[in-house]
Amino acid sequence: MSELTRTQRDFRTAMANLSAAVNVVTTGGPHGLAGMTVSAACSVTDSPPTVLVCVNRSSRSHDVLVANGRLCVNVLGAGQEELAMHFAGATRVPTAERFASAGWDLDTEGVPVLRGASASVIGRIVTEQPHGSHSVLFVAVDKVLTREGSGALVYFQRRFHALGAAGLSA
């Protein structure tokens, strides 16, 4: 890998100051079970309900995710930092073991759904657009599950931060 340019380094520093929700994107199907932690996920529109997810093409989970064509964006809540680290590959826990806990529903929706997630957005990839090192995936939403009072887990300045639901106001 070549050394980063000054603009790339500056860009990474700037993006570290952009707070982002922490998500574990999962898939299951004929091409296998996979999951990864991503912060680049957002809503696109509610007509029709669509989310956007950016996935690094060098990720071991990328090809499985795209081949299965279905996924779940599990929005993590406060206290789920360890789970985020597992799915980021930082703990070296093998993929099969990541899904071994009772916290996962592997059967109901056809993709792994985290029972304790703040929200789980289940859908199918309708567009895949390669851009640089990533694939930008547009996902048509089939089902949404939410949980009240779980707070949020955000990534800011290269660290996880928990936001409690009680401290949030409009």
Helices and strands as residue ranges (DSSP letters): H 6-16, E 20-21, E 23-27, E 34-38, E 41-46, E 49-56, H 62-68, E 70-75, H 81-87, H 95-98, E 104-105, E 113-114, E 119-131, E 134-146, E 152-156, E 159-163, G 165-167
